[in-house]
């Protein structure tokens, strides 16, 4: 299995878990956030996210990924226009 395929499968699992065990507006906590896959999917699905990560390079990438998820969400004003 190549790396990209493995990453896509993980996001699919995270998405299913979010749908099963949380609701929009809930807070999702990931104590081992890594590069932020759980947080990214949480934000995409309308949840709030709190995470922690010890490794600086993973944290830096997680911040970028979470910012990307936030910028991909349409604001209320964009939806009205």
SVG drawing of the C-alpha trace seen along z (x, -y; Angstrom):
<svg xmlns="http://www.w3.org/2000/svg" viewBox="-28 -38 38 40">
<polyline fill="none" stroke="black" stroke-width="0.4" points="0.0,0.0 1.5,-3.3 1.7,-6.2 -1.1,-8.3 -3.5,-5.4 -2.8,-4.8 -3.4,-8.5 -6.7,-8.5 -7.9,-5.3 -7.1,-6.9 -9.1,-10.0 -12.0,-7.7 -11.8,-6.0 -11.7,-9.3 -14.7,-10.5 -16.7,-7.4 -15.8,-7.7 -16.8,-11.3 -20.2,-10.5 -20.8,-7.7 -19.5,-9.1 -20.0,-12.9 -22.3,-15.6 -21.8,-18.9 -20.7,-21.5 -19.2,-18.8 -15.6,-19.2 -13.2,-16.4 -10.0,-15.9 -6.9,-14.1 -4.1,-13.9 -1.7,-12.6 -2.6,-14.8 0.4,-14.1 -0.1,-16.1 -3.7,-17.0 -5.7,-14.5 -8.4,-14.2 -8.5,-17.9 -8.8,-18.5 -11.7,-16.1 -13.3,-17.5 -13.3,-21.0 -14.6,-19.9 -17.5,-18.1 -18.5,-21.1 -16.9,-20.0 -14.5,-21.9 -11.1,-20.5 -8.5,-20.4 -5.3,-18.5 -1.7,-18.2 1.5,-17.1 5.0,-16.9 7.0,-16.7 7.6,-20.2 7.6,-19.2 4.3,-17.4 2.8,-20.3 3.9,-22.8 2.3,-20.6 -0.8,-20.2 -1.2,-24.0 -1.0,-24.3 -3.5,-21.5 -5.9,-23.0 -5.6,-26.4 -6.3,-24.8 -9.5,-23.1 -10.7,-26.4 -10.0,-28.3 -11.9,-25.7 -15.1,-26.3 -17.5,-28.8 -18.5,-31.6 -22.2,-32.4 -21.8,-35.5 -20.4,-33.6 -23.4,-31.2 -25.9,-34.0 -24.2,-35.8"/>
</svg>
